[in-house]
Amino acid sequence: MDQRRSGDPRIYIVTLLFLSCILSGGVLLGLYLHLPDPNPLFLPAGMFFVCVPWLFWFLAYLYSCVLKPCTVSVSKKSVSSFDPEKGEEKNNKNVSENTMSASDPVAEVEPSEKANSH
């Protein structure tokens, strides 16, 4: 059975926004090229609309590569214990708590909830 979840509506809104920007910019640039006496604003407006998605992706790249690592420090615990399906933290041990020590060569393993449900 196909259990597809409906997508996030923000994805569709941004996609439609970018598509409308590219199409309107393309129409304006086409009018600028093909009309015998085009409006002088067709060229800069068309270039602006075509460049909006490019500007968005460039700024997203800068944010993810430069600004986010400098401003946000995420602990290992919050990353390893976060459940993206539910949007909440799980009650797992920290990664450093599960490391093996010299006195305890075998790390203790807690039974999972699925194993207890049988």
C-alpha positions as CSV (number, residue, x, y, z in Angstrom):
1,M,0.0,0.0,0.0
2,D,1.2,3.5,-0.8
3,Q,1.4,5.6,2.3
4,R,2.4,8.9,0.8
5,R,2.0,11.9,3.0
6,S,0.8,15.2,1.6
7,G,3.7,17.7,1.2
8,D,4.3,20.9,3.0
9,P,2.3,23.7,1.4
10,R,5.2,26.1,1.7
11,I,7.1,24.0,-0.9
12,Y,4.3,24.5,-3.4
13,I,4.0,28.2,-2.6
14,V,7.7,28.8,-3.1
15,T,7.7,26.7,-6.3
16,L,4.8,28.6,-7.7
17,L,6.4,31.9,-6.8
18,F,9.7,31.0,-8.5
19,L,7.9,29.6,-11.5
20,S,5.9,32.8,-11.9
21,C,9.0,34.9,-11.5
22,I,10.8,33.0,-14.2
23,L,7.9,33.0,-16.6
24,S,7.1,36.7,-16.1
25,G,10.8,37.6,-16.5
26,G,11.0,35.5,-19.7
27,V,7.9,37.1,-21.1
28,L,9.3,40.6,-20.4
29,L,12.7,39.7,-21.9
30,G,11.0,38.2,-25.0
31,L,8.9,41.4,-25.4
32,Y,12.0,43.5,-25.1
33,L,13.7,41.5,-27.9
34,H,10.8,41.1,-30.3
35,L,8.9,44.4,-30.1
36,P,10.1,47.1,-32.5
37,D,9.9,49.9,-29.9
38,P,9.9,48.2,-26.4
39,N,9.4,49.9,-23.1
40,P,12.8,50.6,-21.7
41,L,11.8,49.0,-18.3
42,F,11.2,45.6,-19.9
43,L,14.9,44.7,-19.8
44,P,15.7,45.5,-16.1
45,A,12.3,44.1,-15.0
46,G,12.8,40.9,-16.9
47,M,16.3,40.4,-15.6
48,F,15.1,41.1,-12.1
49,F,12.3,38.5,-12.3
50,V,14.6,35.9,-13.8
51,C,17.3,36.5,-11.1
52,V,15.0,36.2,-8.1
53,P,15.3,32.4,-7.8
54,W,19.0,32.6,-8.4
55,L,19.4,35.2,-5.7
56,F,17.4,33.1,-3.3
57,W,19.5,30.0,-3.9
58,F,22.7,31.9,-3.6
59,L,21.6,33.5,-0.3
60,A,20.5,30.1,1.0
61,Y,23.9,28.7,0.1
62,L,25.7,31.5,1.9
63,Y,23.5,31.0,4.9
64,S,24.1,27.3,5.1
65,C,27.8,27.4,4.4
66,V,29.0,30.6,6.1
67,L,26.5,32.1,8.6
68,K,24.8,29.0,10.1
69,P,27.9,27.2,11.3
70,C,29.2,30.4,12.8
71,T,26.0,31.3,14.7
72,V,24.4,28.0,15.6
73,S,26.1,25.4,17.7
74,V,24.1,22.2,17.9
75,S,25.1,19.7,20.6
76,K,25.4,16.0,19.7
77,K,22.6,15.2,22.1
78,S,20.0,17.4,20.5
79,V,20.9,16.1,17.0
80,S,20.9,12.4,18.0
81,S,17.7,12.6,20.1
82,F,15.5,14.6,17.8
83,D,12.7,12.8,16.0
84,P,11.9,14.6,12.8
85,E,8.7,12.6,12.3
86,K,7.2,13.8,15.6
87,G,9.0,17.1,16.0
88,E,10.1,16.3,19.5
89,E,13.1,14.9,21.3
90,K,13.4,11.2,22.2
91,N,14.6,10.0,25.5
92,N,17.9,8.5,24.3
93,K,21.2,8.7,26.0
94,N,23.8,11.1,24.8
95,V,26.4,9.7,22.4
96,S,29.2,10.3,24.9
97,E,27.3,8.3,27.5
98,N,27.3,5.2,25.2
99,T,31.1,5.2,24.6
100,M,33.1,2.3,26.0
101,S,35.5,2.9,28.9
102,A,38.5,0.8,29.9
103,S,36.7,-0.6,32.9
104,D,33.6,-1.5,30.9
105,P,34.6,-3.0,27.6
106,V,31.0,-3.7,26.6
107,A,28.6,-0.8,26.5
108,E,25.3,-1.4,28.2
109,V,22.4,-1.6,25.8
110,E,18.9,-0.6,26.8
111,P,16.1,-2.6,25.3
112,S,14.0,-0.7,22.8
113,E,10.3,-0.1,23.1
114,K,9.6,-2.4,20.1
115,A,11.3,-5.3,21.9
116,N,9.2,-4.7,25.0
117,S,5.9,-4.6,23.2
118,H,6.0,-8.3,22.3
